[in-house]
Structures are given as C-alpha cells and as structure tokens.
Amino acid sequence: MVVVKSSPITVKNYIGGKWVPSSNNQTYKRENPANIKEIIWIAPNSTEEDANNAVDAAQEAFKSWSKMSPINRGKYLYRFAEILESQKDEVADLLTKEQGKPLSESLGEVNKTISEVRFTAGEASRLTGETLPSERENVNIRTIRVPKGVIAAISPWNFPLVTPLRKIAPALVAGNTVVFKPASVTVGMGYKIAELFEQAGLPEGVLNLIIGSGRNVGNQLVNHPKVRGVTFTGSTGVGSNIYEQASKRLIHVQLEMGGKNAAIIYEYPDIEKAINQIVPAAFAATGQRCTSISRIIVNKQDRDRVVAALKEKTEAYVIGDGLDKQTTLGPLVSKNQLETTQKYVQIGLGEGATLIAGGKASDQGTKGYFFEPTIFADVKPNSRIAKEEIFGPVLVVLTANSFNEALEICNDSDYGLAAACFTQNKSYQDLFVNQVEAGMIHVNNGTISESHVPFGGLKHSAIGPYSIGSTAKDFFTDLKVIYDANN
C-alpha cells in the first residue's frame, strides 16, 4: 500500500495482477516540485519487454472480462469510487506532493474523479444500440456495441488522477482491458490508481500499469499489434506523433491535446465579475491546464479597467508549498516547465508587451519550481506569447476595435479546445456560440468542465470522440449492425 508519509515510495509496475520491477531493474527518482531536496518516489524505468508483458496480460484477461455483463463490470467502478472516497485525504496529499498544486485543488480533483467514475459506472446500463426498420418485410435490423480489445491509456502529469480515470473507467465498463502508462513525473498517482483497483477486486490483467518513457514504453504500446485503440492526453506534438504511428495500423485514437484558450470581454459592465471568473481559470494548477484561459481579448476602452482588476486579483495570490493551507499558487511541475515559462516571459518582453504583474521566479527557500502569476498587456495578436501554448502562469491581454475583430483574434489560433465570452449583448452571444472555433464554449463563465458532460476540442486540440459523458462509448466500443431474417 502507498503510504505518503514514508517517502520515498517504492513504485512498481502492475502486470497481470502482480507488482513487478522493470526487467532491467533500472529505476529513477522524482523530487517534490515544492522542495527539490525531498524525493517522493523511486520508480522502474521499464523496457519494451515490460510493455509487451503488460499487453499480453491484458489480451489474456480480455477473453473473460469482455464476456462479463456490463452491469457487473460497472460494480467494480462503484467499489473503486467508494475506496477512493474513503482515502481521499491521503490521495490528495500524495497528489500535491508529487504534482505541486495546492491541497484544495488536489481535493477538488479527487472529488471530481469520484463523480466521473460513478457516472461512468452508470454508463454500464446505457451501452445501448438501436432497432431500425427494414425495407424488407421479413428482416429485423439492430445495432449493438462491442468492446475493442486492449486499450493503451497514456496520461499527462497536470491532472494525474482524474485524466487517467477518464480513460480507464469507460474502457473497463465497455469491456476492454487496459495498459496504463502515466506521465513519467507523476507515476506515484498511477501506482495509487492501480492499487485502488486491486483493492476493489478487479480481476488480474484487466488493468495493467507500466512505468517508463514515452520513447521506450509509449511507442511500443502504440505500435503493438494487440493494442486496438490508443487514448492520449498531452501535448499536440506528442499527440500528432501518436496519430501518425497509429494510422499505419489503422487503429482508432482519442487525442486530447493543447490549447491557447481565449476569453472575450465585450459590452460586459461588471468587469470585476468577469475577472473573478477568468483569473482562477488562468492560474489553477499554476496555469498548467489544457483548458487554462491564457488570452483575454477586450474592447479598447475597457483595457485599463481590465488590466487594473487583473493586477489586483493576481497580486493577491499566495505562492508556496501546496501542503500549506495558506497557499493559493503552488510550484510548476518541473525545472523544465519553470525554464519554459521564464523563456516565454523574456520573449514577451522582447516583443514589446507591457509587463503588468509577476514575470519572475519566486524564491520560497526550498529551491522549488515557483513562478509568479504573470500578466502581459499591449500584446500583439501575432506575437509568440499570444499564439504559442506556454503551460505556465502567464496571461496576456489583447485589444480589439469591434466584437467581430475580437472573435477573429480568438479564432486566429492552431488550437480550439475552450473559449469564453463575457457579454450582455445577446447578438454577440449568438455570434460567439455559432462562430467560435472551439469544442467547449462558455458564455459568461470560466472554462470549467462538469463530470457528466462531453470533453473535447477542435483543430489541433483534439482528435476522436469526446471523453467523459455519453460520447466516451463512441471511442471505447465498436458498432455492429445485425440483419436478422425471419424465414
């Protein structure tokens, strides 16, 4: 069992119902991003052979798991949710120590996971097909949903609990078996997920955990002939590479990737109310969310009011270790993310943007990866800080002369995950909903998703059926059409 207080945790792979080290016995360590002197866990650096073993175990388990009633499969998810709820304080503590986000955000992620798993467990009774009329008198036509087989689930580090369960839970309910590869810097939570399913009594081989690099383990899973689908959340660059590899085998992929999400403020008199929605959407998880608002587009005459409200709200953040209850902004997840954020701040200054708040690393005395929440104004639409995903606590303000221009700036992006619009003008609301190029649209509220609602995007942000909600089964099942003649 994972015991958070006795760091470092010794993490292992979970293959065929057994906890095993990597075949080469190599390991690597993970530091606490808030205190780099503290090692959180030691994990196996697995090989292609380990990945093959995990796929073989999943393929063997599929023979019986796929034949089980969906309702009975769903019962394992209900048990998982109950156990997770009973251990949520411990799980949230581990999540914060490993990923860095404030404990309140970690508890929020745990609670969201419980809600999503319970909804997905209920989907077991909604794996419905259709009955269709025939052109012929003696033929009945119906459709049924069947599991695909072995699913490779590759998850990111920013939401290391809820995002994997968005893949694992619907895959299992539909009758698939899973090989799960968590992000290399948050494998402690992956280990915890496998442990909770073991406690829930999930049959051996139905869920397998494999820990290692994307180059060795991830690519092997994507290219393995027994893997029948790949669900991935992460960067657009990695997702594009997975898409290319999977297309050669003609297997289905579900990709949820990057975002450069905008919020338009136009003819909205209560500027503070809008900013109170936007700032948390920008800086939750220290800006490391695919749905983070990273651009504000505002009417020119409201620019100064927006900037003043942003500065006041942003400077109220308390930076520190996420386990400190006073903390409202934790560290970035890694040295690499810290250096990337620092690089983009310098790019923004070089492009002539006005630095309103933040802009530098924050020394908390632990050499952690802390960075101040940062606001740039007077940003040009074609600048790099307005176009490229930073994945850090950086929010930029652009201005527009008309609502149509604001919408054009919003859509001038390779990404299309989420977008928000704050306006009391009904015609602007309708125009935004109909013309914005984003998969998740928010009118007069921030970019918050809910546990039973489809989640996905357009353009370079996503490929395949949306996750969560009623659309998840469109990826995790195949459709069969039956023509039944009554002779």
C-alpha positions in Angstrom: 0.0 0.0 0.0 1.1 3.6 -0.7 2.0 5.4 2.5 2.5 9.1 1.7 4.3 9.9 5.0 7.1 7.4 4.5 8.9 8.9 1.4 10.3 7.9 -0.8 7.7 5.4 -2.1 8.9 2.4 -3.9 6.8 2.2 -7.1 6.4 -0.9 -9.3 4.7 -2.0 -12.4 1.4 -3.8 -12.1 1.2 -6.6 -14.7 -1.2 -9.5 -14.7 -2.2 -8.7 -11.1 1.3 -8.7 -9.8 3.6 -5.9 -8.7 6.9 -6.3 -10.5 10.1 -4.2 -11.2 11.3 -3.4 -14.6 13.0 -6.3 -16.5 16.3 -4.3 -16.5 16.0 -3.4 -12.8 16.7 0.3 -13.6 15.0 3.0 -11.6 14.7 6.8 -11.5 13.6 9.3 -8.8 11.1 12.1 -8.5 11.6 15.2 -6.4 8.9 17.2 -4.7 8.5 20.3 -7.0 8.0 22.5 -4.0 11.1 21.1 -2.2 13.6 19.5 -4.6 15.6 18.0 -1.7 12.7 15.7 -0.9 12.4 12.5 -3.0 8.8 11.4 -3.4 9.3 8.1 -5.0 11.6 5.7 -6.8 10.1 4.0 -9.9 11.1 1.5 -12.6 12.4 2.7 -15.9 10.7 0.0 -17.9 11.5 -1.5 -21.2 9.8 -2.6 -24.4 9.8 -6.2 -23.0 7.8 -4.9 -19.9 5.3 -3.2 -22.2 4.9 -6.4 -24.2 4.2 -8.4 -21.0 1.6 -5.9 -20.0 -0.2 -6.1 -23.3 -0.1 -9.9 -23.2 -1.6 -9.9 -19.8 -4.4 -7.5 -20.9 -5.1 -9.6 -24.0 -5.4 -12.8 -21.9 -7.8 -11.0 -19.4 -9.9 -9.7 -22.3 -11.1 -13.2 -23.0 -13.2 -13.3 -19.8 -13.6 -9.7 -19.0 -15.3 -8.9 -22.3 -17.9 -11.6 -21.7 -18.9 -10.3 -18.3 -22.2 -8.4 -18.1 -21.6 -4.6 -18.4 -23.6 -4.1 -15.2 -21.3 -6.3 -13.3 -18.3 -4.6 -14.8 -19.7 -1.3 -13.5 -19.8 -2.6 -10.0 -16.0 -2.6 -9.9 -16.0 1.1 -10.6 -18.5 1.8 -7.9 -16.2 -0.1 -5.5 -13.2 1.9 -6.7 -15.1 5.2 -6.1 -16.1 4.1 -2.6 -12.5 3.2 -1.7 -11.1 6.4 -3.2 -13.6 8.4 -1.2 -12.5 6.7 2.0 -8.8 7.5 1.2 -9.3 10.9 -0.4 -7.2 12.9 2.1 -4.2 10.5 1.7 -4.6 10.6 -2.1 -4.9 14.4 -2.2 -1.8 14.7 0.0 0.2 12.5 -2.4 -1.1 14.3 -5.4 0.1 17.7 -4.0 3.5 16.4 -3.0 4.0 14.8 -6.5 2.4 17.4 -8.8 2.6 20.6 -6.7 -0.9 22.0 -6.9 -2.5 23.4 -3.7 -4.1 20.8 -1.5 -7.6 22.4 -2.1 -7.1 21.8 -5.8 -6.0 18.3 -5.2 -9.0 17.5 -3.1 -11.1 19.1 -5.9 -9.5 16.7 -8.4 -10.2 13.7 -6.1 -13.9 14.7 -5.7 -14.2 15.3 -9.4 -12.7 11.8 -10.1 -15.2 10.2 -7.8 -18.1 11.9 -9.5 -16.9 11.0 -13.0 -16.2 7.3 -12.1 -19.7 7.0 -10.6 -21.2 8.5 -13.7 -19.2 6.2 -15.9 -20.2 3.2 -13.8 -23.8 4.1 -14.6 -23.0 4.1 -18.3 -22.8 0.3 -18.0 -26.6 0.3 -18.2 -26.6 2.7 -21.1 -24.5 0.8 -23.7 -27.4 0.7 -25.9 -27.9 0.0 -29.6 -30.8 0.8 -32.0 -33.6 -1.1 -33.6 -34.1 0.0 -37.2 -36.9 -0.6 -39.7 -36.0 -2.7 -42.8 -37.1 -2.2 -46.4 -38.0 -5.9 -46.4 -40.9 -7.4 -44.5 -39.1 -10.4 -43.1 -35.9 -8.7 -41.8 -35.2 -7.1 -38.4 -32.3 -4.7 -38.1 -30.4 -3.8 -34.9 -27.1 -2.4 -33.8 -25.0 -3.4 -30.8 -21.9 -2.1 -29.1 -18.9 -4.4 -28.5 -15.5 -3.8 -26.8 -12.5 -3.1 -28.9 -9.9 -5.2 -27.0 -6.7 -3.9 -25.4 -6.6 -0.2 -24.9 -3.4 1.8 -24.3 -4.1 4.7 -22.0 -1.4 7.4 -21.9 -2.0 10.2 -19.5 -0.4 13.6 -18.6 1.1 15.0 -15.4 -1.2 18.0 -14.8 -4.2 16.0 -13.7 -2.6 12.6 -12.7 -5.8 11.2 -11.1 -8.9 12.4 -13.0 -7.4 12.2 -16.5 -6.4 8.6 -16.3 -9.8 7.6 -14.9 -11.4 9.4 -17.9 -9.7 6.7 -19.9 -9.6 3.7 -17.7 -13.2 3.8 -16.4 -15.1 4.0 -19.7 -12.7 1.4 -21.2 -13.4 -1.1 -18.5 -17.2 -0.5 -18.5 -17.3 -1.1 -22.2 -15.5 -4.5 -21.8 -12.0 -3.6 -22.8 -8.8 -4.2 -20.9 -6.2 -1.5 -20.3 -2.5 -0.9 -20.3 -2.0 2.4 -18.5 1.2 4.5 -18.9 1.2 7.5 -16.6 3.4 10.6 -17.2 6.9 9.9 -16.0 6.9 12.7 -13.3 3.5 11.6 -11.7 3.8 7.8 -11.6 3.0 7.8 -7.8 -0.6 8.6 -8.6 -0.7 6.0 -11.3 0.6 3.5 -8.8 -2.2 4.6 -6.4 -4.8 4.1 -9.1 -3.7 0.5 -9.8 -3.6 -0.1 -6.0 -7.2 1.1 -5.5 -8.4 -1.1 -8.4 -6.6 -4.0 -6.8 -8.4 -3.3 -3.5 -11.7 -3.2 -5.4 -11.1 -6.7 -6.5 -10.6 -6.1 -10.2 -9.6 -9.4 -11.9 -5.9 -9.9 -12.8 -4.8 -8.4 -16.1 -7.8 -6.2 -16.6 -5.8 -3.1 -15.7 -2.0 -3.1 -16.1 0.3 -0.3 -15.1 3.6 0.2 -17.0 6.0 2.9 -16.0 8.6 4.3 -18.3 9.5 6.8 -21.0 7.3 7.6 -24.0 10.2 6.7 -26.3 10.5 3.2 -25.0 7.2 2.2 -23.4 4.8 4.6 -25.1 5.9 3.9 -28.6 5.9 0.2 -28.0 2.3 0.3 -26.8 1.1 2.4 -29.8 2.8 0.1 -32.2 1.9 -3.2 -30.5 -0.3 -5.4 -32.8 -2.6 -6.5 -29.9 -3.4 -2.9 -28.9 -6.7 -1.9 -30.6 -7.0 1.7 -29.5 -4.9 4.5 -28.0 -6.3 7.2 -25.8 -3.8 10.0 -25.1 -3.8 13.4 -23.3 -0.8 15.6 -23.6 1.0 18.0 -25.9 -0.1 18.4 -29.6 3.4 17.5 -30.7 3.4 14.1 -29.0 -0.3 13.5 -29.9 0.5 14.1 -33.6 3.3 11.6 -33.4 0.9 9.0 -31.9 -1.7 9.7 -34.5 0.9 9.1 -37.3 2.1 5.9 -35.8 -1.4 4.6 -35.1 -2.7 5.4 -38.6 -0.2 2.9 -40.1 -2.0 0.2 -38.2 -5.5 1.7 -38.9 -6.4 1.7 -35.2 -8.6 4.3 -33.5 -7.1 7.1 -31.5 -8.6 9.6 -29.0 -6.3 12.6 -28.6 -6.9 15.5 -26.2 -4.0 17.9 -26.7 -3.1 21.5 -26.3 -5.0 24.8 -26.0 -4.5 28.6 -26.2 -7.9 29.4 -24.8 -9.3 32.9 -25.0 -11.8 34.9 -23.1 -13.5 37.8 -24.8 -14.8 40.7 -22.6 -17.1 43.0 -24.7 -20.1 45.1 -23.5 -19.9 43.5 -20.1 -20.2 46.2 -17.5 -19.2 44.2 -14.4 -15.5 43.9 -15.2 -14.6 42.6 -11.8 -17.1 39.8 -12.1 -15.6 38.7 -15.4 -12.1 38.9 -13.9 -13.2 36.8 -10.9 -14.1 34.0 -13.3 -11.1 34.4 -15.6 -8.2 34.6 -13.2 -8.9 31.2 -11.5 -9.4 29.7 -14.9 -6.0 31.1 -15.9 -3.9 30.2 -12.8 -5.5 27.0 -11.4 -2.8 24.3 -11.5 -0.3 27.1 -11.9 -1.6 27.6 -15.5 -0.8 24.0 -16.4 -4.2 23.1 -17.7 -5.2 22.4 -21.3 -8.3 24.5 -20.6 -6.5 27.4 -18.9 -7.5 30.8 -20.1 -4.3 32.3 -21.4 -5.6 35.2 -23.6 -8.1 38.0 -22.8 -9.4 40.0 -25.7 -11.1 43.2 -24.6 -12.7 46.3 -26.1 -10.1 49.0 -26.3 -12.0 51.4 -24.0 -12.2 48.7 -21.3 -8.5 47.9 -21.4 -7.4 49.9 -18.4 -10.2 48.7 -16.2 -9.4 45.1 -17.1 -5.7 45.5 -16.5 -6.2 47.1 -13.1 -8.6 44.4 -12.0 -6.2 41.7 -13.2 -3.3 43.2 -11.4 -5.2 43.4 -8.1 -6.6 39.9 -8.3 -3.2 38.4 -9.4 -1.2 40.1 -6.7 -3.5 38.5 -4.0 -2.1 35.0 -4.8 -0.1 33.3 -2.0 2.8 31.3 -3.5 4.2 28.3 -1.6 4.1 24.6 -0.9 0.7 23.2 -1.8 0.5 21.4 1.5 0.4 24.8 3.3 -3.2 25.7 3.7 -2.4 29.4 3.0 -1.0 28.6 -0.4 -3.2 29.5 -3.5 -0.5 29.0 -6.1 1.9 26.0 -6.0 5.0 25.4 -8.0 5.3 24.4 -11.6 5.7 20.7 -12.0 9.4 20.6 -13.0 12.5 22.5 -13.8 11.7 22.2 -17.5 8.3 23.9 -17.0 10.0 26.6 -14.9 12.6 27.3 -17.6 9.9 27.3 -20.4 7.9 29.9 -18.5 11.0 32.0 -17.9 11.8 31.8 -21.6 8.4 33.0 -22.7 8.5 35.9 -20.3 11.7 37.1 -22.0 10.1 36.5 -25.4 7.1 38.7 -24.3 9.4 41.5 -23.2 11.4 41.3 -26.4 8.1 41.5 -28.4 7.3 44.8 -26.7 4.5 43.7 -24.4 3.9 45.5 -21.2 4.6 43.5 -18.0 1.8 44.3 -15.6 2.4 41.7 -12.8 4.8 38.9 -12.0 7.4 37.9 -14.5 10.0 36.1 -12.4 10.7 33.0 -10.3 9.7 33.2 -6.7 12.3 32.1 -4.0 10.5 30.2 -1.3 13.7 29.0 0.3 13.3 25.4 -0.8 14.7 25.7 -4.4 11.3 24.7 -5.7 9.9 25.5 -9.1 7.9 28.6 -8.1 6.9 31.3 -10.5 4.9 34.4 -10.0 1.5 34.7 -11.8 2.3 36.9 -14.7 0.2 39.4 -16.7 1.2 41.0 -20.0 -0.8 43.8 -21.7 -0.5 45.5 -25.1 0.2 42.2 -26.7 0.0 41.9 -30.5 -2.2 39.2 -31.9 0.6 37.7 -34.0 3.2 37.6 -31.1 4.5 34.3 -29.8 3.1 34.8 -26.3 -0.3 35.2 -27.9 0.0 32.2 -30.3 2.0 29.5 -28.5 1.0 27.3 -25.6 3.1 28.2 -22.6 1.6 25.9 -20.0 2.5 28.2 -17.1 1.1 31.1 -15.1 1.1 33.6 -17.9 -2.0 35.5 -19.1 -1.9 38.1 -21.9 -4.3 40.9 -22.8 -5.1 42.0 -26.3 -7.4 44.7 -27.5 -10.0 44.9 -30.4 -11.9 47.7 -32.1 -15.0 45.6 -32.6 -16.6 42.4 -31.4 -16.0 40.8 -34.9 -12.3 41.7 -34.6 -12.3 40.1 -31.1 -13.8 37.0 -32.5 -11.2 36.9 -35.3 -8.4 37.2 -32.8 -9.9 34.5 -30.7 -10.1 32.1 -33.7 -6.6 33.0 -35.0 -5.0 30.0 -33.3 -4.0 26.5 -34.2 -5.9 25.3 -31.1 -9.6 25.0 -30.5 -10.2 23.5 -27.1 -12.2 26.0 -25.0 -13.3 29.6 -25.2 -15.2 32.0 -23.1 -17.2 35.2 -23.8 -18.4 37.8 -21.3 -21.1 40.0 -22.8 -24.6 41.0 -22.1 -25.2 41.6 -25.8 -27.5 38.7 -27.0 -26.5 39.1 -30.6 -22.8 38.8 -29.6 -23.6 35.8 -27.5 -25.2 34.1 -30.5 -22.4 35.1 -32.9 -19.8 33.7 -30.4 -21.5 30.4 -30.0 -22.0 29.9 -33.7 -18.7 31.1 -35.0 -16.0 30.5 -32.3 -13.7 27.6 -33.3 -13.6 25.7 -30.0 -15.1 22.5 -28.7 -16.2 23.8 -25.3 -17.8 27.2 -25.2 -18.5 29.2 -22.1 -20.8 32.2 -22.1 -20.4 34.5 -19.0 -18.4 31.9 -17.1 -14.9 30.5 -16.9 -13.7 27.3 -18.6 -14.9 24.8 -16.0 -16.0 21.3 -17.2 -18.5 19.0 -15.5 -18.3 15.4 -14.6 -21.1 14.1 -16.9 -20.5 16.4 -19.9 -18.5 15.5 -23.1 -15.0 17.0 -23.0 -13.0 17.7 -26.2 -11.9 20.2 -28.8 -11.4 21.2 -32.4 -8.4 21.8 -34.7 -5.1 20.9 -33.2 -6.6 20.4 -29.7 -8.3 17.0 -30.2 -9.0 14.1 -32.5 -11.6 11.4 -32.0 -14.8 11.2 -29.9 -15.0 13.5 -26.9 -14.2 11.9 -23.5 -16.5 11.8 -20.5 -20.2 11.8 -20.8 -22.3 10.0 -23.4 -19.7 10.3 -26.1 -17.0 8.2 -24.4 -18.6 5.0 -25.6 -18.2 6.1 -29.2 -14.4 5.5 -28.8 -14.4 2.6 -26.4 -16.8 0.4 -28.4 -17.1 -0.8 -31.9 -20.5 -0.9 -33.6 -22.0 -4.0 -35.2 -25.1 -4.0 -37.4 -27.2 -7.1 -37.5 -29.7 -8.0 -40.2 -31.9 -10.8 -38.9 -34.2 -12.6 -41.4 -37.2 -14.4 -40.1 -37.7 -17.2 -42.5 
